[in-house]
Amino acid sequence: MGFLAFLLLGLIAGAIAKLILPGKQGGGWFVTLILGVVGAILGGWIGSLFGLDITTFFSIGTWICAIGGSIIVLLIYGLITGRNKARS
């Protein structure tokens, strides 16, 4: 997979992860891109441990791993920044 395809995958996976997670996450599109790319790397690493084929852009396994990794990274980011706490 090319570099630009990987960035696009990270941006889309990060945006989908933000939509899936409840609450309001901070950051704009650049933070979403960074967290999505980090999440795609994490998801790809976890997927490769299970022997999944994550080398093609249009593979469902690639997208599931990238979105799953992005969710994990967003949860960790929320814990660090404290933005997922309910405010009353």
N, CA, C and O atoms as a CHARMM CRD file, in Angstrom:
* protein
*
  352
    1    1 MET  N      0.85700  -1.16500   0.00000 PROA 1      0.00000
    2    1 MET  CA     0.00000   0.00000   0.00000 PROA 1      0.00000
    3    1 MET  C      0.90300   1.22800   0.00000 PROA 1      0.00000
    4    1 MET  O      1.89400   1.27700   0.72900 PROA 1      0.00000
    5    2 GLY  N      0.56200   2.21200  -0.81400 PROA 2      0.00000
    6    2 GLY  CA     1.35600   3.42100  -0.91900 PROA 2      0.00000
    7    2 GLY  C      1.18100   4.34100   0.26900 PROA 2      0.00000
    8    2 GLY  O      0.26700   4.17900   1.07800 PROA 2      0.00000
    9    3 PHE  N      2.07200   5.30700   0.35700 PROA 3      0.00000
   10    3 PHE  CA     2.06800   6.24100   1.48200 PROA 3      0.00000
   11    3 PHE  C      0.78500   7.07000   1.51900 PROA 3      0.00000
   12    3 PHE  O      0.18300   7.22400   2.58100 PROA 3      0.00000
   13    4 LEU  N      0.36100   7.60400   0.37600 PROA 4      0.00000
   14    4 LEU  CA    -0.85800   8.40900   0.34200 PROA 4      0.00000
   15    4 LEU  C     -2.09200   7.57500   0.66800 PROA 4      0.00000
   16    4 LEU  O     -3.00700   8.05300   1.33800 PROA 4      0.00000
   17    5 ALA  N     -2.12000   6.33300   0.19700 PROA 5      0.00000
   18    5 ALA  CA    -3.24000   5.44600   0.52400 PROA 5      0.00000
   19    5 ALA  C     -3.27100   5.16400   2.02300 PROA 5      0.00000
   20    5 ALA  O     -4.34100   5.07100   2.62500 PROA 5      0.00000
   21    6 PHE  N     -2.08700   5.02800   2.61700 PROA 6      0.00000
   22    6 PHE  CA    -2.01900   4.78600   4.05700 PROA 6      0.00000
   23    6 PHE  C     -2.51200   6.00100   4.83300 PROA 6      0.00000
   24    6 PHE  O     -3.20400   5.84800   5.83900 PROA 6      0.00000
   25    7 LEU  N     -2.16500   7.21200   4.37900 PROA 7      0.00000
   26    7 LEU  CA    -2.66200   8.42100   5.03900 PROA 7      0.00000
   27    7 LEU  C     -4.17900   8.54000   4.89400 PROA 7      0.00000
   28    7 LEU  O     -4.86800   8.91100   5.84400 PROA 7      0.00000
   29    8 LEU  N     -4.69600   8.22800   3.70900 PROA 8      0.00000
   30    8 LEU  CA    -6.14100   8.27000   3.50000 PROA 8      0.00000
   31    8 LEU  C     -6.84500   7.24500   4.37700 PROA 8      0.00000
   32    8 LEU  O     -7.88700   7.53800   4.96400 PROA 8      0.00000
   33    9 LEU  N     -6.28400   6.05400   4.46800 PROA 9      0.00000
   34    9 LEU  CA    -6.83700   5.00700   5.33400 PROA 9      0.00000
   35    9 LEU  C     -6.85500   5.47700   6.78400 PROA 9      0.00000
   36    9 LEU  O     -7.84900   5.28300   7.48500 PROA 9      0.00000
   37   10 GLY  N     -5.76300   6.09400   7.24200 PROA 10     0.00000
   38   10 GLY  CA    -5.69600   6.58400   8.61900 PROA 10     0.00000
   39   10 GLY  C     -6.69700   7.68700   8.89000 PROA 10     0.00000
   40   10 GLY  O     -7.31300   7.71600   9.95600 PROA 10     0.00000
   41   11 LEU  N     -6.87100   8.60100   7.93600 PROA 11     0.00000
   42   11 LEU  CA    -7.82400   9.69000   8.11700 PROA 11     0.00000
   43   11 LEU  C     -9.25100   9.16700   8.19300 PROA 11     0.00000
   44   11 LEU  O    -10.02000   9.57600   9.06300 PROA 11     0.00000
   45   12 ILE  N     -9.60200   8.27700   7.29600 PROA 12     0.00000
   46   12 ILE  CA   -10.96300   7.72400   7.28700 PROA 12     0.00000
   47   12 ILE  C    -11.19900   6.84300   8.50900 PROA 12     0.00000
   48   12 ILE  O    -12.25900   6.91200   9.13000 PROA 12     0.00000
   49   13 ALA  N    -10.21200   6.01200   8.85600 PROA 13     0.00000
   50   13 ALA  CA   -10.36000   5.13900  10.02700 PROA 13     0.00000
   51   13 ALA  C    -10.47900   5.96000  11.30900 PROA 13     0.00000
   52   13 ALA  O    -11.25800   5.61000  12.19500 PROA 13     0.00000
   53   14 GLY  N     -9.71700   7.04600  11.41700 PROA 14     0.00000
   54   14 GLY  CA    -9.82000   7.91200  12.58900 PROA 14     0.00000
   55   14 GLY  C    -11.17600   8.59000  12.67600 PROA 14     0.00000
   56   14 GLY  O    -11.74100   8.72200  13.76100 PROA 14     0.00000
   57   15 ALA  N    -11.70600   9.02600  11.52100 PROA 15     0.00000
   58   15 ALA  CA   -13.02500   9.66700  11.51300 PROA 15     0.00000
   59   15 ALA  C    -14.11800   8.67500  11.88300 PROA 15     0.00000
   60   15 ALA  O    -15.03800   9.01500  12.62600 PROA 15     0.00000
   61   16 ILE  N    -14.02600   7.45700  11.37200 PROA 16     0.00000
   62   16 ILE  CA   -15.01600   6.42600  11.71300 PROA 16     0.00000
   63   16 ILE  C    -14.92900   6.07500  13.18700 PROA 16     0.00000
   64   16 ILE  O    -15.95400   5.88400  13.84200 PROA 16     0.00000
   65   17 ALA  N    -13.71200   5.98700  13.71600 PROA 17     0.00000
   66   17 ALA  CA   -13.54400   5.68800  15.14200 PROA 17     0.00000
   67   17 ALA  C    -14.14800   6.79600  16.00200 PROA 17     0.00000
   68   17 ALA  O    -14.74700   6.51700  17.04100 PROA 17     0.00000
   69   18 LYS  N    -13.99500   8.06400  15.57200 PROA 18     0.00000
   70   18 LYS  CA   -14.60200   9.16900  16.32600 PROA 18     0.00000
   71   18 LYS  C    -16.12000   9.09200  16.29000 PROA 18     0.00000
   72   18 LYS  O    -16.78700   9.45100  17.26100 PROA 18     0.00000
   73   19 LEU  N    -16.66900   8.62400  15.17000 PROA 19     0.00000
   74   19 LEU  CA   -18.12200   8.47600  15.07600 PROA 19     0.00000
   75   19 LEU  C    -18.63500   7.32900  15.94100 PROA 19     0.00000
   76   19 LEU  O    -19.73400   7.41000  16.49000 PROA 19     0.00000
   77   20 ILE  N    -17.85000   6.27000  16.06400 PROA 20     0.00000
   78   20 ILE  CA   -18.27000   5.09700  16.83100 PROA 20     0.00000
   79   20 ILE  C    -18.21800   5.36900  18.32700 PROA 20     0.00000
   80   20 ILE  O    -19.11600   4.96200  19.06300 PROA 20     0.00000
   81   21 LEU  N    -17.17700   6.05100  18.78100 PROA 21     0.00000
   82   21 LEU  CA   -17.01200   6.29500  20.21900 PROA 21     0.00000
   83   21 LEU  C    -17.99900   7.34300  20.70900 PROA 21     0.00000
   84   21 LEU  O    -18.20500   8.36200  20.05100 PROA 21     0.00000
   85   22 PRO  N    -18.60900   7.09400  21.86500 PROA 22     0.00000
   86   22 PRO  CA   -19.52000   8.09600  22.42200 PROA 22     0.00000
   87   22 PRO  C    -18.74200   9.26700  23.01300 PROA 22     0.00000
   88   22 PRO  O    -17.55700   9.15400  23.32500 PROA 22     0.00000
   89   23 GLY  N    -19.42000  10.36500  23.15400 PROA 23     0.00000
   90   23 GLY  CA   -18.78700  11.54500  23.73500 PROA 23     0.00000
   91   23 GLY  C    -18.17900  12.42700  22.66700 PROA 23     0.00000
   92   23 GLY  O    -18.21200  12.11700  21.47600 PROA 23     0.00000
   93   24 LYS  N    -17.62500  13.52800  23.12400 PROA 24     0.00000
   94   24 LYS  CA   -17.03200  14.48500  22.21000 PROA 24     0.00000
   95   24 LYS  C    -15.52100  14.41700  22.32200 PROA 24     0.00000
   96   24 LYS  O    -14.94700  14.70300  23.37300 PROA 24     0.00000
   97   25 GLN  N    -14.88900  14.03600  21.23200 PROA 25     0.00000
   98   25 GLN  CA   -13.43300  14.01700  21.20500 PROA 25     0.00000
   99   25 GLN  C    -12.94400  15.33100  20.61700 PROA 25     0.00000
  100   25 GLN  O    -13.54300  15.87000  19.68600 PROA 25     0.00000
  101   26 GLY  N    -11.88100  15.82200  21.15600 PROA 26     0.00000
  102   26 GLY  CA   -11.33200  17.07600  20.67300 PROA 26     0.00000
  103   26 GLY  C    -10.44300  16.86200  19.46100 PROA 26     0.00000
  104   26 GLY  O    -10.21400  15.73300  19.02700 PROA 26     0.00000
  105   27 GLY  N     -9.96400  17.93600  18.94000 PROA 27     0.00000
  106   27 GLY  CA    -9.04800  17.87100  17.81500 PROA 27     0.00000
  107   27 GLY  C     -9.75600  18.02900  16.48900 PROA 27     0.00000
  108   27 GLY  O    -10.92400  17.66600  16.34200 PROA 27     0.00000
  109   28 GLY  N     -9.05300  18.56000  15.55200 PROA 28     0.00000
  110   28 GLY  CA    -9.58300  18.74200  14.21000 PROA 28     0.00000
  111   28 GLY  C     -9.18300  17.60500  13.30500 PROA 28     0.00000
  112   28 GLY  O     -8.91400  16.49200  13.75700 PROA 28     0.00000
  113   29 TRP  N     -9.14600  17.89900  12.01500 PROA 29     0.00000
  114   29 TRP  CA    -8.84300  16.85000  11.04100 PROA 29     0.00000
  115   29 TRP  C     -7.38900  16.40800  11.14600 PROA 29     0.00000
  116   29 TRP  O     -7.08200  15.25000  10.86400 PROA 29     0.00000
  117   30 PHE  N     -6.47600  17.31500  11.55100 PROA 30     0.00000
  118   30 PHE  CA    -5.07400  16.93100  11.65500 PROA 30     0.00000
  119   30 PHE  C     -4.84700  15.94100  12.80300 PROA 30     0.00000
  120   30 PHE  O     -4.10500  14.97000  12.65700 PROA 30     0.00000
  121   31 VAL  N     -5.49000  16.19800  13.93800 PROA 31     0.00000
  122   31 VAL  CA    -5.39300  15.27100  15.07300 PROA 31     0.00000
  123   31 VAL  C     -6.04200  13.94100  14.70700 PROA 31     0.00000
  124   31 VAL  O     -5.54400  12.87800  15.07700 PROA 31     0.00000
  125   32 THR  N     -7.16300  14.00300  13.97600 PROA 32     0.00000
  126   32 THR  CA    -7.81500  12.78200  13.51200 PROA 32     0.00000
  127   32 THR  C     -6.88800  11.99500  12.59400 PROA 32     0.00000
  128   32 THR  O     -6.81400  10.77000  12.68400 PROA 32     0.00000
  129   33 LEU  N     -6.17900  12.70100  11.70500 PROA 33     0.00000
  130   33 LEU  CA    -5.23700  12.04500  10.80100 PROA 33     0.00000
  131   33 LEU  C     -4.11600  11.36500  11.57100 PROA 33     0.00000
  132   33 LEU  O     -3.79700  10.20400  11.31500 PROA 33     0.00000
  133   34 ILE  N     -3.51900  12.08500  12.51100 PROA 34     0.00000
  134   34 ILE  CA    -2.40300  11.52600  13.28400 PROA 34     0.00000
  135   34 ILE  C     -2.85800  10.31800  14.09400 PROA 34     0.00000
  136   34 ILE  O     -2.21400   9.26900  14.06800 PROA 34     0.00000
  137   35 LEU  N     -3.97400  10.46800  14.81900 PROA 35     0.00000
  138   35 LEU  CA    -4.47400   9.35900  15.63600 PROA 35     0.00000
  139   35 LEU  C     -4.92100   8.19700  14.76100 PROA 35     0.00000
  140   35 LEU  O     -4.73900   7.03800  15.13300 PROA 35     0.00000
  141   36 GLY  N     -5.50500   8.49300  13.60100 PROA 36     0.00000
  142   36 GLY  CA    -5.91600   7.43000  12.69000 PROA 36     0.00000
  143   36 GLY  C     -4.74200   6.66200  12.12100 PROA 36     0.00000
  144   36 GLY  O     -4.79900   5.43800  12.01100 PROA 36     0.00000
  145   37 VAL  N     -3.66900   7.36500  11.75500 PROA 37     0.00000
  146   37 VAL  CA    -2.48300   6.69900  11.22200 PROA 37     0.00000
  147   37 VAL  C     -1.81500   5.85000  12.31200 PROA 37     0.00000
  148   37 VAL  O     -1.40600   4.71600  12.06300 PROA 37     0.00000
  149   38 VAL  N     -1.71200   6.40900  13.51000 PROA 38     0.00000
  150   38 VAL  CA    -1.14900   5.63300  14.62600 PROA 38     0.00000
  151   38 VAL  C     -2.03800   4.41800  14.91200 PROA 38     0.00000
  152   38 VAL  O     -1.54100   3.32100  15.16700 PROA 38     0.00000
  153   39 GLY  N     -3.35400   4.62600  14.86700 PROA 39     0.00000
  154   39 GLY  CA    -4.28000   3.51400  15.07100 PROA 39     0.00000
  155   39 GLY  C     -4.19800   2.47400  13.97300 PROA 39     0.00000
  156   39 GLY  O     -4.30600   1.27700  14.24200 PROA 39     0.00000
  157   40 ALA  N     -4.00600   2.91600  12.72800 PROA 40     0.00000
  158   40 ALA  CA    -3.85400   1.96800  11.62400 PROA 40     0.00000
  159   40 ALA  C     -2.57500   1.15000  11.78000 PROA 40     0.00000
  160   40 ALA  O     -2.55400  -0.04600  11.48600 PROA 40     0.00000
  161   41 ILE  N     -1.51800   1.79800  12.24000 PROA 41     0.00000
  162   41 ILE  CA    -0.27000   1.06300  12.49700 PROA 41     0.00000
  163   41 ILE  C     -0.48400   0.03900  13.60400 PROA 41     0.00000
  164   41 ILE  O     -0.08300  -1.11800  13.47200 PROA 41     0.00000
  165   42 LEU  N     -1.11300   0.46400  14.69000 PROA 42     0.00000
  166   42 LEU  CA    -1.39200  -0.44600  15.80300 PROA 42     0.00000
  167   42 LEU  C     -2.29800  -1.59300  15.35200 PROA 42     0.00000
  168   42 LEU  O     -2.03500  -2.75800  15.65200 PROA 42     0.00000
  169   43 GLY  N     -3.36600  -1.25100  14.63000 PROA 43     0.00000
  170   43 GLY  CA    -4.27800  -2.28400  14.15000 PROA 43     0.00000
  171   43 GLY  C     -3.61100  -3.24100  13.17500 PROA 43     0.00000
  172   43 GLY  O     -3.87000  -4.44400  13.20100 PROA 43     0.00000
  173   44 GLY  N     -2.75000  -2.70500  12.31200 PROA 44     0.00000
  174   44 GLY  CA    -2.00500  -3.56600  11.39000 PROA 44     0.00000
  175   44 GLY  C     -1.06200  -4.50400  12.11200 PROA 44     0.00000
  176   44 GLY  O     -0.91000  -5.66400  11.73000 PROA 44     0.00000
  177   45 TRP  N     -0.43500  -4.00100  13.15200 PROA 45     0.00000
  178   45 TRP  CA     0.46300  -4.85000  13.93100 PROA 45     0.00000
  179   45 TRP  C     -0.31800  -5.95800  14.63500 PROA 45     0.00000
  180   45 TRP  O      0.09700  -7.11700  14.62800 PROA 45     0.00000
  181   46 ILE  N     -1.44500  -5.59800  15.24000 PROA 46     0.00000
  182   46 ILE  CA    -2.27300  -6.59900  15.91700 PROA 46     0.00000
  183   46 ILE  C     -2.82700  -7.60400  14.89800 PROA 46     0.00000
  184   46 ILE  O     -2.84700  -8.80800  15.15400 PROA 46     0.00000
  185   47 GLY  N     -3.27400  -7.09900  13.74300 PROA 47     0.00000
  186   47 GLY  CA    -3.79100  -7.99200  12.70400 PROA 47     0.00000
  187   47 GLY  C     -2.74100  -8.94200  12.17700 PROA 47     0.00000
  188   47 GLY  O     -3.04300 -10.09900  11.88400 PROA 47     0.00000
  189   48 SER  N     -1.49900  -8.46900  12.05000 PROA 48     0.00000
  190   48 SER  CA    -0.43700  -9.34900  11.56600 PROA 48     0.00000
  191   48 SER  C     -0.09300 -10.43300  12.58500 PROA 48     0.00000
  192   48 SER  O      0.36200 -11.51600  12.21400 PROA 48     0.00000
  193   49 LEU  N     -0.31000 -10.14200  13.87100 PROA 49     0.00000
  194   49 LEU  CA    -0.09000 -11.17200  14.88800 PROA 49     0.00000
  195   49 LEU  C     -1.07500 -12.32700  14.73000 PROA 49     0.00000
  196   49 LEU  O     -0.76200 -13.47300  15.05400 PROA 49     0.00000
  197   50 PHE  N     -2.28000 -12.00700  14.22300 PROA 50     0.00000
  198   50 PHE  CA    -3.29400 -13.03400  14.00400 PROA 50     0.00000
  199   50 PHE  C     -3.26000 -13.59900  12.59100 PROA 50     0.00000
  200   50 PHE  O     -4.10600 -14.42000  12.23600 PROA 50     0.00000
  201   51 GLY  N     -2.30300 -13.17700  11.78600 PROA 51     0.00000
  202   51 GLY  CA    -2.13700 -13.71700  10.44400 PROA 51     0.00000
  203   51 GLY  C     -3.11100 -13.17200   9.41500 PROA 51     0.00000
  204   51 GLY  O     -3.34700 -13.81700   8.39300 PROA 51     0.00000
  205   52 LEU  N     -3.69000 -11.98600   9.66300 PROA 52     0.00000
  206   52 LEU  CA    -4.61700 -11.39400   8.70500 PROA 52     0.00000
  207   52 LEU  C     -3.85700 -10.74600   7.55800 PROA 52     0.00000
  208   52 LEU  O     -2.75300 -10.23600   7.74900 PROA 52     0.00000
  209   53 ASP  N     -4.45200 -10.76600   6.35400 PROA 53     0.00000
  210   53 ASP  CA    -3.86300 -10.12000   5.19300 PROA 53     0.00000
  211   53 ASP  C     -4.26800  -8.65000   5.20600 PROA 53     0.00000
  212   53 ASP  O     -5.42400  -8.31800   4.94500 PROA 53     0.00000
  213   54 ILE  N     -3.32800  -7.78400   5.50500 PROA 54     0.00000
  214   54 ILE  CA    -3.62100  -6.35500   5.63600 PROA 54     0.00000
  215   54 ILE  C     -2.76900  -5.54000   4.67300 PROA 54     0.00000
  216   54 ILE  O     -2.38800  -4.41000   4.97900 PROA 54     0.00000
  217   55 THR  N     -2.47100  -6.11100   3.51000 PROA 55     0.00000
  218   55 THR  CA    -1.57300  -5.44500   2.57300 PROA 55     0.00000
  219   55 THR  C     -2.30500  -4.65300   1.50300 PROA 55     0.00000
  220   55 THR  O     -1.67800  -3.84400   0.81800 PROA 55     0.00000
  221   56 THR  N     -3.60100  -4.85200   1.33400 PROA 56     0.00000
  222   56 THR  CA    -4.32000  -4.14700   0.28300 PROA 56     0.00000
  223   56 THR  C     -5.27500  -3.12500   0.88000 PROA 56     0.00000
  224   56 THR  O     -5.80600  -3.31300   1.97500 PROA 56     0.00000
  225   57 PHE  N     -5.48300  -2.04300   0.14300 PROA 57     0.00000
  226   57 PHE  CA    -6.31500  -0.94100   0.61400 PROA 57     0.00000
  227   57 PHE  C     -7.78000  -1.33000   0.72500 PROA 57     0.00000
  228   57 PHE  O     -8.45400  -0.91600   1.66800 PROA 57     0.00000
  229   58 PHE  N     -8.28600  -2.11500  -0.21300 PROA 58     0.00000
  230   58 PHE  CA    -9.71000  -2.43200  -0.26300 PROA 58     0.00000
  231   58 PHE  C    -10.08100  -3.72500   0.46300 PROA 58     0.00000
  232   58 PHE  O    -11.19700  -4.22000   0.30900 PROA 58     0.00000
  233   59 SER  N     -9.17300  -4.26400   1.23500 PROA 59     0.00000
  234   59 SER  CA    -9.45500  -5.46200   2.00900 PROA 59     0.00000
  235   59 SER  C    -10.24400  -5.09800   3.25800 PROA 59     0.00000
  236   59 SER  O     -9.90700  -4.14400   3.95900 PROA 59     0.00000
  237   60 ILE  N    -11.29500  -5.86100   3.53100 PROA 60     0.00000
  238   60 ILE  CA   -12.11800  -5.59600   4.72000 PROA 60     0.00000
  239   60 ILE  C    -11.30100  -5.79300   5.99900 PROA 60     0.00000
  240   60 ILE  O    -11.52200  -5.09900   6.99200 PROA 60     0.00000
  241   61 GLY  N    -10.36900  -6.72800   5.97400 PROA 61     0.00000
  242   61 GLY  CA    -9.50900  -6.95100   7.13900 PROA 61     0.00000
  243   61 GLY  C     -8.63100  -5.74900   7.44700 PROA 61     0.00000
  244   61 GLY  O     -8.38700  -5.42600   8.60900 PROA 61     0.00000
  245   62 THR  N     -8.15900  -5.08900   6.39100 PROA 62     0.00000
  246   62 THR  CA    -7.35300  -3.88400   6.56800 PROA 62     0.00000
  247   62 THR  C     -8.15700  -2.79300   7.26100 PROA 62     0.00000
  248   62 THR  O     -7.66800  -2.13900   8.18200 PROA 62     0.00000
  249   63 TRP  N     -9.39200  -2.60300   6.81300 PROA 63     0.00000
  250   63 TRP  CA   -10.24100  -1.55900   7.38000 PROA 63     0.00000
  251   63 TRP  C    -10.65300  -1.87700   8.80600 PROA 63     0.00000
  252   63 TRP  O    -10.66900  -0.98800   9.65700 PROA 63     0.00000
  253   64 ILE  N    -10.98300  -3.12400   9.07700 PROA 64     0.00000
  254   64 ILE  CA   -11.37500  -3.50200  10.44100 PROA 64     0.00000
  255   64 ILE  C    -10.20700  -3.31000  11.39500 PROA 64     0.00000
  256   64 ILE  O    -10.38400  -2.78900  12.49600 PROA 64     0.00000
  257   65 CYS  N     -9.01300  -3.72400  10.98300 PROA 65     0.00000
  258   65 CYS  CA    -7.83500  -3.55000  11.83800 PROA 65     0.00000
  259   65 CYS  C     -7.52900  -2.07300  12.05400 PROA 65     0.00000
  260   65 CYS  O     -7.20900  -1.66500  13.17000 PROA 65     0.00000
  261   66 ALA  N     -7.62300  -1.26600  10.99300 PROA 66     0.00000
  262   66 ALA  CA    -7.32200   0.16300  11.11600 PROA 66     0.00000
  263   66 ALA  C     -8.33400   0.87300  12.00500 PROA 66     0.00000
  264   66 ALA  O     -7.95400   1.70000  12.83400 PROA 66     0.00000
  265   67 ILE  N     -9.61200   0.56200  11.84500 PROA 67     0.00000
  266   67 ILE  CA   -10.64100   1.19600  12.67800 PROA 67     0.00000
  267   67 ILE  C    -10.52100   0.72600  14.12400 PROA 67     0.00000
  268   67 ILE  O    -10.64400   1.52900  15.04800 PROA 67     0.00000
  269   68 GLY  N    -10.28400  -0.56000  14.32500 PROA 68     0.00000
  270   68 GLY  CA   -10.10200  -1.08000  15.68300 PROA 68     0.00000
  271   68 GLY  C     -8.89900  -0.45700  16.37500 PROA 68     0.00000
  272   68 GLY  O     -8.97200  -0.08400  17.54600 PROA 68     0.00000
  273   69 GLY  N     -7.79700  -0.34500  15.65100 PROA 69     0.00000
  274   69 GLY  CA    -6.61400   0.30300  16.21700 PROA 69     0.00000
  275   69 GLY  C     -6.86100   1.77000  16.51300 PROA 69     0.00000
  276   69 GLY  O     -6.37500   2.29300  17.51600 PROA 69     0.00000
  277   70 SER  N     -7.61900   2.44500  15.64200 PROA 70     0.00000
  278   70 SER  CA    -7.93900   3.85400  15.86300 PROA 70     0.00000
  279   70 SER  C     -8.83000   4.04200  17.09400 PROA 70     0.00000
  280   70 SER  O     -8.68200   5.01600  17.83200 PROA 70     0.00000
  281   71 ILE  N     -9.73800   3.11700  17.30500 PROA 71     0.00000
  282   71 ILE  CA   -10.57600   3.18700  18.50600 PROA 71     0.00000
  283   71 ILE  C     -9.71900   3.05300  19.75500 PROA 71     0.00000
  284   71 ILE  O     -9.90800   3.78900  20.72400 PROA 71     0.00000
  285   72 ILE  N     -8.78600   2.12600  19.73500 PROA 72     0.00000
  286   72 ILE  CA    -7.89500   1.94400  20.88300 PROA 72     0.00000
  287   72 ILE  C     -7.07700   3.20600  21.13500 PROA 72     0.00000
  288   72 ILE  O     -6.94500   3.64700  22.27700 PROA 72     0.00000
  289   73 VAL  N     -6.52700   3.78800  20.06500 PROA 73     0.00000
  290   73 VAL  CA    -5.71000   4.99400  20.21400 PROA 73     0.00000
  291   73 VAL  C     -6.56300   6.16700  20.69100 PROA 73     0.00000
  292   73 VAL  O     -6.10900   6.95800  21.51800 PROA 73     0.00000
  293   74 LEU  N     -7.79100   6.29500  20.18600 PROA 74     0.00000
  294   74 LEU  CA    -8.67200   7.37000  20.64100 PROA 74     0.00000
  295   74 LEU  C     -9.05700   7.20500  22.10600 PROA 74     0.00000
  296   74 LEU  O     -9.16200   8.19300  22.83200 PROA 74     0.00000
  297   75 LEU  N     -9.26700   5.97400  22.54500 PROA 75     0.00000
  298   75 LEU  CA    -9.56300   5.74800  23.96300 PROA 75     0.00000
  299   75 LEU  C     -8.38200   6.15400  24.83700 PROA 75     0.00000
  300   75 LEU  O     -8.56200   6.78000  25.88100 PROA 75     0.00000
  301   76 ILE  N     -7.18400   5.79900  24.41300 PROA 76     0.00000
  302   76 ILE  CA    -5.98600   6.18000  25.16900 PROA 76     0.00000
  303   76 ILE  C     -5.80900   7.69500  25.14100 PROA 76     0.00000
  304   76 ILE  O     -5.47200   8.29400  26.16200 PROA 76     0.00000
  305   77 TYR  N     -6.03300   8.32400  23.98300 PROA 77     0.00000
  306   77 TYR  CA    -5.95100   9.77900  23.86500 PROA 77     0.00000
  307   77 TYR  C     -6.97300  10.46100  24.77800 PROA 77     0.00000
  308   77 TYR  O     -6.67200  11.47700  25.40300 PROA 77     0.00000
  309   78 GLY  N     -8.17200   9.90000  24.84900 PROA 78     0.00000
  310   78 GLY  CA    -9.19700  10.45900  25.72700 PROA 78     0.00000
  311   78 GLY  C     -8.83200  10.33200  27.19200 PROA 78     0.00000
  312   78 GLY  O     -9.12500  11.22400  27.98900 PROA 78     0.00000
  313   79 LEU  N     -8.19600   9.23000  27.55200 PROA 79     0.00000
  314   79 LEU  CA    -7.75700   9.06700  28.94300 PROA 79     0.00000
  315   79 LEU  C     -6.64300  10.04700  29.30000 PROA 79     0.00000
  316   79 LEU  O     -6.59800  10.57100  30.41300 PROA 79     0.00000
  317   80 ILE  N     -5.75400  10.28700  28.35200 PROA 80     0.00000
  318   80 ILE  CA    -4.63800  11.19700  28.61400 PROA 80     0.00000
  319   80 ILE  C     -5.11500  12.64000  28.70100 PROA 80     0.00000
  320   80 ILE  O     -4.71100  13.37500  29.60200 PROA 80     0.00000
  321   81 THR  N     -5.97400  13.05100  27.76700 PROA 81     0.00000
  322   81 THR  CA    -6.41200  14.44500  27.74000 PROA 81     0.00000
  323   81 THR  C     -7.59800  14.69200  28.64300 PROA 81     0.00000
  324   81 THR  O     -7.86000  15.84000  29.00100 PROA 81     0.00000
  325   82 GLY  N     -8.33500  13.64300  29.03000 PROA 82     0.00000
  326   82 GLY  CA    -9.47500  13.79900  29.91800 PROA 82     0.00000
  327   82 GLY  C    -10.68900  14.42100  29.25500 PROA 82     0.00000
  328   82 GLY  O    -11.52700  15.00600  29.94100 PROA 82     0.00000
  329   83 ARG  N    -10.80800  14.31100  27.93100 PROA 83     0.00000
  330   83 ARG  CA   -11.92000  14.94700  27.20600 PROA 83     0.00000
  331   83 ARG  C    -13.17100  14.10000  27.15700 PROA 83     0.00000
  332   83 ARG  O    -14.23000  14.61300  26.79400 PROA 83     0.00000
  333   84 ASN  N    -13.10100  12.83700  27.50300 PROA 84     0.00000
  334   84 ASN  CA   -14.27300  11.96800  27.41700 PROA 84     0.00000
  335   84 ASN  C    -15.10600  11.97500  28.69200 PROA 84     0.00000
  336   84 ASN  O    -16.11100  11.26900  28.77300 PROA 84     0.00000
  337   85 LYS  N    -14.70900  12.75300  29.67900 PROA 85     0.00000
  338   85 LYS  CA   -15.45200  12.78500  30.93000 PROA 85     0.00000
  339   85 LYS  C    -16.72000  13.58600  30.75000 PROA 85     0.00000
  340   85 LYS  O    -16.73900  14.61000  30.06600 PROA 85     0.00000
  341   86 ALA  N    -17.77000  13.10900  31.36900 PROA 86     0.00000
  342   86 ALA  CA   -19.05400  13.82900  31.31000 PROA 86     0.00000
  343   86 ALA  C    -18.94500  15.06100  32.20400 PROA 86     0.00000
  344   86 ALA  O    -18.45800  14.99900  33.33200 PROA 86     0.00000
  345   87 ARG  N    -19.40800  16.15900  31.66900 PROA 87     0.00000
  346   87 ARG  CA   -19.35100  17.41000  32.44000 PROA 87     0.00000
  347   87 ARG  C    -20.75900  17.81800  32.81600 PROA 87     0.00000
  348   87 ARG  O    -21.65200  17.87900  31.97100 PROA 87     0.00000
  349   88 SER  N    -20.94700  18.09600  34.09800 PROA 88     0.00000
  350   88 SER  CA   -22.28100  18.50700  34.54000 PROA 88     0.00000
  351   88 SER  C    -22.30400  19.92300  35.03200 PROA 88     0.00000
  352   88 SER  O    -23.35500  20.41800  35.43900 PROA 88     0.00000
